[in-house]
């Protein structure tokens, strides 16, 4: 048996303490990097989900209001139907109120209260249903048609009324108010997280364009009309389009910064009106960690009265 000799430079297999510490440090760095990447990915997914939710809410609201605006002023001119429409059909098909809200069960637009949600507006749309069920495709904002079983019955106008109010949890919602088949009014929420709902009304202007005013400005134009002629000659009959803006917030605190910004509901460069309610400063809003987005749309009326 040959004796073992020591050879200079020969080492035992294994790691030194220094090598072990270096490997552990690198492993920890990799774990921290992967954890950070995972958390960042989850944050991005939460933001994406909230962004998508806000866009879906806005899309549904605009589809609902657009359908109601296009029905505003509708009258079924079937001879058997027209005879049953009362004289007050000459009331304007569209009417609005600045910085107002209402209850769900009050009669139409007779009772309004001050808005507690950033001076949000009321948009009221009025039309007549058809009594012919087979041909009736006109319904209110809840999809309810006032089709009457008795064609000789004098009908009441249908309404689609939009306003903002807090739900039982204190969350602001956009409500659709309507007259049901029983004749009583009720309302249902069509969007949650509505910080502001603003409406402007388009009147014909030069060069085939629109001149947009808020509800108070339109009503002020009626001041010189005699009371006995106001129903038929109101400037509300001349509305040809509405411009709607929403400020919506997400249900979750997914925002990565809380620096307050000013939201211009109809655009920062819109100089057609000076309504201060169309500029919302986030510094005055709660829950600044929630994602907020502005959505707007212009909708023409199908049944123009003048």
C-alpha positions as CSV (number, residue, x, y, z in Angstrom):
1,X,0.0,0.0,0.0
2,X,1.4,3.3,-1.1
3,X,1.6,6.0,1.5
4,X,-0.4,9.2,1.0
5,X,1.6,12.3,0.4
6,X,0.5,15.9,0.9
7,X,0.6,17.9,-2.3
8,X,0.7,21.7,-2.0
9,X,-2.4,23.4,-3.6
10,X,-4.7,20.4,-3.0
11,X,-8.0,21.4,-1.2
12,X,-10.8,19.5,0.4
13,X,-14.2,19.4,-1.4
14,X,-16.8,21.9,0.1
15,X,-17.5,25.6,0.6
16,X,-15.8,28.1,2.8
17,X,-17.8,30.4,5.1
18,X,-17.2,33.3,2.7
19,X,-18.5,31.3,-0.3
20,X,-21.6,30.2,1.7
21,X,-22.4,33.8,2.7
22,X,-22.0,35.0,-0.9
23,X,-24.3,32.3,-2.2
24,X,-26.9,33.0,0.5
25,X,-26.8,36.8,-0.3
26,X,-27.3,36.1,-4.0
27,X,-30.2,33.8,-3.3
28,X,-31.9,36.4,-1.0
29,X,-31.5,39.0,-3.7
30,X,-33.1,36.8,-6.3
31,X,-36.0,36.0,-3.9
32,X,-36.5,39.7,-3.1
33,X,-36.4,40.6,-6.9
34,X,-39.0,37.8,-7.7
35,X,-41.2,38.9,-4.8
36,X,-41.1,42.5,-5.9
37,X,-41.9,41.5,-9.5
38,X,-44.8,39.4,-8.3
39,X,-46.2,42.3,-6.1
40,X,-45.7,44.8,-9.0
41,X,-47.5,42.4,-11.3
42,X,-50.4,42.1,-8.8
43,X,-50.6,45.9,-8.5
44,X,-50.7,46.2,-12.3
45,X,-53.4,43.6,-12.5
46,X,-55.5,45.4,-9.9
47,X,-55.1,48.7,-11.7
48,X,-56.0,47.0,-15.0
49,X,-59.1,45.5,-13.4
50,X,-60.2,48.8,-12.0
51,X,-59.6,50.6,-15.3
52,X,-61.6,48.0,-17.1
53,X,-64.4,48.3,-14.5
54,X,-64.6,52.1,-14.9
55,X,-64.7,51.9,-18.6
56,X,-67.5,49.2,-18.5
57,X,-69.5,51.4,-16.1
58,X,-69.1,54.4,-18.3
59,X,-70.0,52.4,-21.4
60,X,-73.2,51.1,-19.8
61,X,-74.2,54.6,-18.5
62,X,-73.8,56.2,-21.9
63,X,-75.7,53.4,-23.7
64,X,-78.5,53.7,-21.2
65,X,-78.7,57.5,-21.4
66,X,-78.2,57.5,-25.2
67,X,-81.2,55.2,-25.6
68,X,-83.3,57.5,-23.3
69,X,-82.2,60.7,-25.1
70,X,-83.2,59.2,-28.5
71,X,-86.6,58.3,-27.1
72,X,-87.2,61.7,-25.6
73,X,-90.2,63.5,-27.3
74,X,-91.4,60.3,-28.9
75,X,-95.2,60.2,-29.6
76,X,-97.0,57.4,-31.3
77,X,-99.0,59.1,-34.0
78,X,-101.3,56.2,-34.6
79,X,-104.8,57.9,-34.8
80,X,-106.2,55.5,-32.1
81,X,-103.3,56.4,-29.9
82,X,-102.9,60.1,-30.4
83,X,-106.4,60.8,-29.3
84,X,-105.6,59.5,-25.9
85,X,-102.6,61.9,-25.3
86,X,-103.5,64.8,-23.0
87,X,-102.9,68.4,-23.9
88,X,-99.8,68.5,-21.6
89,X,-97.9,66.7,-24.3
90,X,-96.6,70.1,-25.3
91,X,-94.4,70.2,-22.2
92,X,-90.8,69.9,-23.2
93,X,-89.4,66.5,-23.8
94,X,-86.2,67.3,-22.0
95,X,-85.4,69.3,-18.9
96,X,-82.5,69.6,-16.5
97,X,-81.6,71.0,-13.1
98,X,-78.1,72.2,-12.0
99,X,-76.7,71.0,-8.7
100,X,-79.8,69.1,-7.7
101,X,-80.9,65.6,-6.6
102,X,-84.1,63.9,-5.7
103,X,-85.8,60.9,-4.0
104,X,-86.7,57.8,-5.8
105,X,-90.4,57.8,-5.0
106,X,-91.3,61.5,-5.5
107,X,-93.6,62.4,-8.4
108,X,-91.6,62.9,-11.6
109,X,-89.4,66.1,-11.2
110,X,-91.7,68.0,-8.9
111,X,-89.5,67.7,-5.8
112,X,-85.8,68.3,-6.0
113,X,-83.2,68.9,-3.3
114,X,-79.7,70.3,-3.2
115,X,-77.1,67.9,-4.5
116,X,-74.6,66.6,-1.9
117,X,-72.3,65.0,-4.6
118,X,-70.2,67.8,-6.1
119,X,-73.2,69.7,-7.3
120,X,-74.2,66.9,-9.7
121,X,-77.1,67.6,-12.1
122,X,-80.5,66.1,-12.9
123,X,-81.4,65.0,-16.5
124,X,-85.1,64.4,-17.1
125,X,-86.4,62.9,-20.4
126,X,-90.1,62.6,-21.2
127,X,-91.8,60.5,-23.9
128,X,-95.1,58.7,-24.7
129,X,-95.3,55.0,-25.0
130,X,-97.2,53.0,-27.6
131,X,-100.2,50.9,-26.5
132,X,-99.5,48.5,-29.3
133,X,-97.4,45.9,-27.7
134,X,-96.3,44.2,-30.9
135,X,-94.8,47.4,-32.3
136,X,-93.7,49.0,-29.1
137,X,-89.9,49.2,-28.8
138,X,-89.8,52.4,-26.6
139,X,-89.1,51.9,-22.9
140,X,-87.7,53.9,-20.0
141,X,-84.2,53.8,-18.6
142,X,-85.0,50.6,-16.7
143,X,-86.3,48.9,-19.9
144,X,-89.9,49.1,-18.6
145,X,-92.6,49.9,-21.2
146,X,-95.9,51.5,-20.1
147,X,-97.9,49.4,-22.5
148,X,-101.5,49.8,-21.4
149,X,-104.0,46.9,-21.8
150,X,-106.9,49.3,-22.4
151,X,-106.2,51.3,-25.6
152,X,-109.0,53.8,-24.6
153,X,-107.2,54.7,-21.3
154,X,-105.7,58.2,-21.1
155,X,-102.0,57.5,-20.7
156,X,-99.4,59.2,-18.5
157,X,-96.1,60.2,-20.0
158,X,-93.1,58.0,-19.4
159,X,-90.0,59.3,-17.8
160,X,-86.3,58.5,-17.7
161,X,-84.7,60.7,-15.0
162,X,-81.0,60.5,-14.0
163,X,-79.6,61.9,-10.8
164,X,-76.8,61.1,-8.2
165,X,-77.5,60.2,-4.6
166,X,-75.8,58.1,-1.9
167,X,-76.8,54.5,-1.4
168,X,-77.3,53.0,2.1
169,X,-73.5,52.6,2.5
170,X,-72.8,56.2,1.6
171,X,-71.4,55.4,-1.8
172,X,-72.5,57.8,-4.6
173,X,-74.5,56.2,-7.4
174,X,-76.1,57.3,-10.6
175,X,-79.8,56.4,-10.4
176,X,-82.4,55.9,-13.1
177,X,-85.8,57.0,-12.0
178,X,-88.9,55.9,-13.9
179,X,-92.6,55.4,-13.7
180,X,-93.5,51.7,-13.4
181,X,-96.6,49.9,-14.8
182,X,-98.5,50.7,-11.5
183,X,-98.0,54.4,-12.1
184,X,-95.7,54.9,-9.1
185,X,-92.2,56.1,-9.4
186,X,-89.1,54.1,-8.3
187,X,-85.4,54.2,-9.1
188,X,-82.5,51.8,-9.6
189,X,-78.8,52.4,-9.6
190,X,-77.0,52.1,-13.0
191,X,-73.5,53.0,-11.8
192,X,-71.6,53.1,-8.5
193,X,-68.7,55.3,-7.6
194,X,-70.0,58.5,-9.3
195,X,-68.2,61.5,-8.0
196,X,-69.9,63.9,-10.5
197,X,-72.6,63.9,-13.2
198,X,-72.7,67.0,-15.3
199,X,-75.0,67.8,-18.2
200,X,-74.9,70.6,-20.8
201,X,-77.7,71.3,-23.3
202,X,-77.0,72.0,-27.0
203,X,-79.0,74.7,-28.8
204,X,-78.7,75.4,-32.5
205,X,-76.1,78.0,-33.3
206,X,-74.5,79.5,-36.4
207,X,-72.9,77.3,-39.0
208,X,-74.9,74.3,-38.1
209,X,-73.1,74.0,-34.8
210,X,-74.3,73.6,-31.2
211,X,-74.1,76.2,-28.4
212,X,-74.0,74.3,-25.1
213,X,-75.4,75.8,-21.9
214,X,-76.1,74.4,-18.5
215,X,-79.7,74.0,-17.2
216,X,-79.7,77.3,-15.3
217,X,-78.7,79.2,-18.4
218,X,-81.4,77.5,-20.5
219,X,-84.1,78.3,-17.9
220,X,-82.9,81.9,-17.6
221,X,-83.7,82.3,-21.3
222,X,-87.4,81.7,-20.5
223,X,-87.7,84.6,-18.1
224,X,-89.2,86.9,-20.8
225,X,-91.8,84.4,-21.9
226,X,-95.4,85.1,-20.5
227,X,-96.5,82.4,-18.0
228,X,-99.4,81.4,-20.2
229,X,-97.1,80.6,-23.1
230,X,-94.2,79.1,-21.2
231,X,-95.3,75.5,-21.7
232,X,-95.3,75.8,-25.5
233,X,-92.6,78.4,-26.1
234,X,-89.9,77.3,-23.5
235,X,-86.4,77.2,-24.8
236,X,-86.3,73.6,-23.5
237,X,-88.2,72.8,-26.7
238,X,-85.2,73.9,-28.8
239,X,-82.6,71.5,-27.3
240,X,-81.1,69.4,-30.0
241,X,-78.3,67.6,-28.1
242,X,-76.9,66.9,-24.7
243,X,-73.3,66.7,-23.5
244,X,-72.8,64.4,-20.6
245,X,-69.7,64.0,-18.3
246,X,-69.0,61.5,-15.5
247,X,-66.3,61.4,-12.9
248,X,-66.1,57.8,-11.7
249,X,-63.9,56.3,-9.0
250,X,-62.8,52.7,-8.5
251,X,-64.0,50.5,-5.6
252,X,-60.4,49.7,-4.5
253,X,-57.4,51.7,-3.4
254,X,-55.3,50.9,-6.4
255,X,-53.8,54.3,-7.1
256,X,-50.1,54.5,-6.6
257,X,-49.9,58.2,-5.7
258,X,-52.2,60.5,-3.8
259,X,-51.2,63.8,-5.2
260,X,-54.5,65.6,-5.9
261,X,-55.3,66.7,-9.4
262,X,-58.1,68.8,-11.0
263,X,-60.5,66.9,-13.2
264,X,-61.9,68.9,-16.1
265,X,-65.2,67.1,-16.9
266,X,-65.5,68.6,-20.4
267,X,-61.9,69.2,-21.1
268,X,-59.4,71.7,-19.8
269,X,-59.6,73.8,-23.0
270,X,-63.4,73.9,-23.2
271,X,-64.2,77.6,-23.1
272,X,-67.9,77.4,-24.2
273,X,-69.2,77.7,-20.6
274,X,-68.0,78.8,-17.2
275,X,-69.8,76.4,-14.9
276,X,-67.5,75.8,-11.9
277,X,-69.1,72.5,-11.2
278,X,-67.4,71.0,-14.3
279,X,-64.0,71.3,-12.5
280,X,-63.5,68.9,-9.6
281,X,-60.5,69.3,-7.4
282,X,-59.5,66.0,-5.8
283,X,-58.2,67.8,-2.7
284,X,-61.9,68.1,-1.7
285,X,-62.7,64.4,-2.3
286,X,-62.3,61.4,0.1
287,X,-60.4,58.3,-0.7
288,X,-57.7,59.8,-2.9
289,X,-56.1,56.3,-3.3
290,X,-58.9,55.3,-5.5
291,X,-58.5,55.4,-9.3
292,X,-60.5,58.2,-10.9
293,X,-61.4,58.8,-14.6
294,X,-63.5,61.3,-16.6
295,X,-65.8,60.1,-19.4
296,X,-67.9,62.3,-21.6
297,X,-70.2,62.0,-24.6
298,X,-72.4,64.2,-26.8
299,X,-75.7,62.7,-27.8
300,X,-78.1,64.2,-30.4
301,X,-81.9,64.1,-29.9
302,X,-83.8,62.0,-32.5
303,X,-87.2,63.6,-31.9
304,X,-86.4,67.3,-32.1
305,X,-89.3,69.5,-31.3
306,X,-88.2,72.6,-33.2
